[in-house]
Amino acid sequence: MKLPVSQKDLEKVLGEMGIEDVSRTTIRQCSQLGSILEENSGEKFSHLEFGIPGIPACPIGIEAQKKALDAGVPSIYPSVHGLPELKQNASTFVKAFIGIDINPKGIVPTVGSMQGSMTSILLCSQLQPGKDTILYICPGFSPHGRQPDLLGIKNIFFDIYEYRAEKLRDKLESYFKQGNIAAILYSNPNNPAWICLTEEELQIIGELATKYDVVVLEDMAYLCMDFRKDMSVPFQPPYQSTVARYTDNYVIFLSGSKIFSYAGERIAVVCISDILYQREYPAMKKRWGIGRFGDNFILNYLYVNTSGASHSAQYALSEMMKAAVDGRYNFVKELRNYGLRAHRSREIFDANGFHLVYDKDMEQTISDGFFYTVGYRNLGNRELLEALLRCGVIAIPLNTTGSGQAGIRVCVSRLLTDEDFTLLDEHLKLFVKLVNT
């Protein structure tokens, strides 16, 4: 079988996988589908679907973890509070690159940011009677939206596409004033659109979170990756933008996966604001005998679902953060490779008639980074994705990210060589011929 894959052969594989609508597949289903088509065709596909690191893991972390393993930490349970030196080094790291102060006590290691977000939304949904719903600013990381469904927690979302700047205030307030929103979650820079919330927008979120007593869950998986400004120098502005400058009701997720390309060890930290950590909630006191937000997060909600993150990986993350603060490891410089890949691949999509879907941060064109979104003419998500798959391109549709727009997410992490970019161009030219025949 050669490309393009026939519609009949595509439908055969979809049927075998039990998929009725390709635009409703999960990331892993879409990847599996593409891999089957790739194997059946005997042709190499362009893999744009998985947000996996495309840069080698930070060697400083590897050495620190090896040292910890040799010292015997695998036989010792990690403290659920976290390794003391990790908590301290993470606190300093936050100060150096985000420009805010968080007490080491409120910095807690989790099994990736996914566990951090899941634990946070569960806790937030039970903090106060009547506040039982999680609000998502979309498009977003699709598994985040599945977490409350899995836990049986109410959740709602909206697409930010038409609600930038001051329009965001009215949209958020329309939800917040109902009184049922416990927390709001978003990523910044955004996965999948790579839009970056402006200071004005973050201030709006922070002010409304304080006014309506909503906890802001801010996912910084792509810390300092808005490459339009240089955030590589520790303790010097510009810093990573954050809602933490505008409210005390915040929790930040920092993951080692993309920042240090340490995805395989599933290690992250949750950073709880000092004031939120200490806040007492009567409903928590009545339910668990512990009223404080931070103590409940660690001792009740986090402990019972893992009892601590990987002991040796905590040593790795601690040392990587320390090296970044000390200037021994410039993680931002390493990550700029993603921006170069995005720029090159965006030129290829543009040359083949595609357009950016989420294209602006107000008046600024979005940064070149880990992700971006493209559409083709007036093709809907299903029609677009089926045609791309037939022509050797694997990606995920935007509707699975909570977006109301038509298009796909492009991840550049697996575009590694000149051959990969040449192949992408060939696949897109084949796509253009297919849909215009």
N, C-alpha and C positions, 0 to 999 in steps of 0.2 A: 504494500500500500504506500502510495506517495501522497504528498500534500497537493491540494487541499484534501482533507478527509471528507468523504462523501457524507451527505446529510443522513443517509441510511445507516452508515457505519457509526456515526455519532449517536444516533437514536438507539442503536443496538446496545452500545455501552451504557447509555443513560438508563435504558431499561434494565440491564443487568445489575446496575447499582441502585435501582429503585428510585431514581431521580426523575420527578415529573417536570420540574421547571429548573433549568440550569442556573437561572438568576437568583434562586433561593438556596443555593448550596452554601455550606460553611466553607471557611478557608481550606480546611483539610480535605473536605469532599472535593472541592474544586481542584486542589492539587492532585489528589488521587485520580480524578477523572482525566486530568491532563496527562499524567504519567502513563495511564493505560493507553490513551490515544497515541502518545509518543512511542511507546513500546510497539503497539500494533502497526504504526506507520513505518517504523524503522528510521525515522527522522528525528534529529535533535530539535527540541522545542525551546522557545524563549520563556524562561521562568521569571515571571513578574509578580507571583502571587504571595510568596512567603516573606515576611519581615524578619528574616534571620540575618545575623551579622555577616558582612562580606569582607571583614577585616580580621586578621589573626588576633586571638585573645592577648590581652596585655601580659607580657612576660613577667612583669613584676608580681602580678597576682599569682601566676603559675608557680613561681619560686616560693612565694610566701605560703601557698597552700601545700606545696610539697614539704616544706619545712614543718608545717603544722602536722601533716600526716606522719612524718618521721618522728615527731615528738610524742605521738601516741594519742592525739585528740580523738581519733575515731572511736575509742573505747569509752569516751566521756560524753555524757549528755550535755548539750549546750544549754546555757541559761536561757530561758524564754525571754528574759529582758534584753539579752544580747551581750556579746563580748564587750567588756568595758572599753578596750582600746578602739574597737569599731565605733562605738557610740561617740567617743570623744573625737576621733578622726572624722567621722561623718559630720559632726557638729561644726568642726572647723572647715570642712569642705563646703558645707552649706553657706557659711559666712564668706568664704573665698570666692564662690562662683555665683551665688544667688544674692548675697549681700544682706542676709537677715540672720538674726540670732535665734537659735533654738537650743535649749538646754539638752545636753546629752541624754538626760533621763527620758526625754520624749522621742528619742530616735531608736527604733526597734527593727531588727532584721526580720525579714519575711522570706518565704520561698517564692521569690520573684514578686513583681508588683501585682501580679494576678491574685496572689493570696492577700496582699495588702488591701487591694480594692474590695475583694469579697468579704474580708473581715470587717472592713470599714462600713460597707453598706449594710451589713447585718446589724452591727452595733448601732449605727445611726438610725435605722428604722425602728429601734426599740427604745430610744432615749427618752422620748416624750409622748404621752398619749395623744393620739390624733395626728402626729407627724409620722406617717407610715409609708411615704412615697419618695422614690429616688428620681430626680430629674437629670436627664442627659442632654448636653449640648452636642448635637450631631452635625456632620458625620463623625463617627467615632470608632474605636476599636471594638469590633462586633462582639467578642467574648465578654466585654464589660457589660453589654446590654443583656447578655444571656444569664449573667450571674443572679440578678434578682428573680428572674423567671425560675431558675433552678431552686432558689431558696424560698420561693413563694412570696416574694416581696413586690408590692405594687411599684410600677415604674412608668414613666412617660418620657417622651423626648421630642425635640424639635430640631429642624434643619436650620442652621445659622445663616445659610446662604443669603437670605433676604433681611437679616436682622443684625447688621453690623452697626457699630458706633451707637448713637443715641437710640436707634430702633431696638437695640438689645435691652435697654432699660424697660421699655414698655412691655416687651415680650416676656422677660423674666418676671416682672411684677405681676403680670396677668396670672402667672402660676403661683408665685409666692404668696400673694394676698389671699389665696384660698385657704391657707393655713395648714395644709397637709404635707408640704414638702420638707422632708427631713434633711436631705443632702442633695447637692448638685455635683455632677462629675463631668470632667472634660480633660482632654489632653492638649498640651501647649509646648512646642509646636504640635499641630494636629495630625493625628493618624485617622484618616488617610489623606486629607486634603493639603496638609502642610501649611495651612493658614496659621498665622500667629496672632493671638489676641493682642490688641494694642493696650497701652497703659490706660487709655480712656475706658476701654471695655473691661479691663481687669478692675479698675476703680468702681465701675458700675456694679460688677458682680460682688465685689467686696462690700460696698455700701448697702446693697440690698440684702446680702447675707447677714449683715449685722442687724439691719432694720427688722427682718423677718425671722431671725434666729435660725438660719440654715447653715449647715456645715458644708464647706467647699472642699471637695476632694479633687486635688490638682495632680494630674499624672504628668510627670516630667521625664518620661522615658527617653526623650530626645533633648536632654539638657544641653544648652549652649550650641544647638545645631541650627539656629537661624544665622546663616553664614553671611547675611548682609551687614553684620556688625561683628567685630572681633571680641569675643568673650573669653579668650584663652588665657589672659593674665590674671592670676589669683589676686584677690583683694583690690582689684582696680576696676572701675566701671569701664564700659557698660556691663551690667550684670544680667543674668537670666531674668526675664520679666516674670512676675508672680503676683497673685492675688494677696499674698501675705503682707504686702505693703498697705493694704486697704481694709483688712479685717483681721480679727483674732480667731475667727471661726474657720480654721483651715487645717487640712492634713495633706501633706505632699508625699508623693510616691517617687522614689529615686531608685532606678534599677541598674544593676551592673551589666545587663544584657547588651544594650547598644552603646552606652557610655564607654565601657571598657571591653566590649565584644566578649563578655563573659557569660553568654546566654546559657551554656550547657550546665552551669552549676546552680542555676535558678536561685540567685541571691539578689536581694534588694533591701532597702530600708524604708520604713514609714516614718515620716517626720511630723510629729504632732505639735502644734503651737503650744507655747508655755501656758497660756491662759486656758486654752481648751483642755489641755492635759489635766489641769487642776480643778476644772469645773465639776461641781457636784450636781448630779441628776437624781431627784427623789425617786423616779421610777426604777432606776438602776439600784439604788439603795434598798428599795423595797423588794426587788426581785432577787438580787444577788448578795445583799449585805455589804456591797461596795458601791459607793456613789460616784467616785471620781472617774471621769472619762478615760484617762490614760491607764489607770489601774484595771478598769474593766476590759479595755482593748487587749492588754497583755495577759492578765491572769484568767479571764473568763473566755473571751472570744477567740483570742489567738491560740492560747495554750491547748484548748480542747481539740483544735483541728490539726496541729502538727507538733505541739510541745517544743517548738524551736526550729530555726533554720540550720542547715548544714554547718557543723562546727568548723570544719576546715575552710569552707568557702567564706566564712565570716573573716577569717584571717586574711584571705586573699583580697576581699573588698576593702578591708581596713587599710592594708598596705598600699593598694592602688590609689585610694583617696588621699592618703598621706603623701604619696609620691606626686600626685597632681598639685596638691597644696604647696609642697616644697619646690615645685618647678622641675622635678626630675622626670616627669612624664607629662607631656602636652597632649592630653586626650583630644582636645579640640582640633589640633593640627592633624591627628590621625583620621578624625571623622570627616575632615574636609574632602576626603576621597569620594564620599557619597555625593557631595555637591557637584563635583566634577562629572560624575557618572550621570547625575540627573540632568545637568546642562546638555551633555552630549546626546542622551537619549531623547530629551525633549525636542531637540533639533530634528531628530529622525521622525518623531511623531508629527511634528509640524510640517515637515517636508512631504509627508504622506497624507496631509489633509485633516489631521486630528486637531482638536482645540482643547486648551485647558478648561476644565469645568470650574473649579475653584481657583480663580486666577489672580485675585487681588487681596491684599491687606489694606483696605481703604484705597489710597491712591498708589500704593506700592505693589509692584508685581511680586508674587510669592517668591520666597527664597528657593534656591536649588538645594534639595536635601534628600532625605531618605525615601520619601514618598512624594507623589503628586497624582493628580486625577486628570484623565482625558476622556473626551467623547468624540463621536464621529457623526457629523451632520445631525439628522434627526432620529438616528437609530436608538431604540429602547434598550434597556439592560439585557434582556434575554436575546434579542436579535443580534446585538453587538457581541456579546460573549460567545454565543454559538459560532458566529462567523470567525472570530479570533481563534477559538479553539480549533476549528477546522483548518486554520492556516498556520497553526503551530505556536500560538501565543496563549500562555496561561496567566490569568489574572482574576481578580475578584470583582464582582459588580458593586456599584455604589449603593444600591438599595439595601444590601446586607449590612451597611455601616450606619443605617438610619438616615441616609440621604434621600431627598426627594428628587434628585437630579439623575439624569441618565449618563452613564459612563463607567469607567473602570478605575481601580487603584493600580498605580504602577509603583512597584518596589524595585529599587535599583541595586540592591545588595548582591544579586547574582549576575550582574553585568560586569564581568571581571576582565575580559580580554577584548582585543580588537575584533576577534572572531565573533564574540557575543553581540557586539554592536552591528557588525555586518549582517549577522543572521537575523537580528531584530528587523533591520531594514528590509531584508528579503521577505520576511514573513508579513510585514505590513504592506509591502507592494503586492504580495499575493492576496492579502485581504482586500485591498482597494479594487483589484481586478475582479475578485469574487463578488463583492457587493454591488459593483457597478456594471455587471454583465447582464 
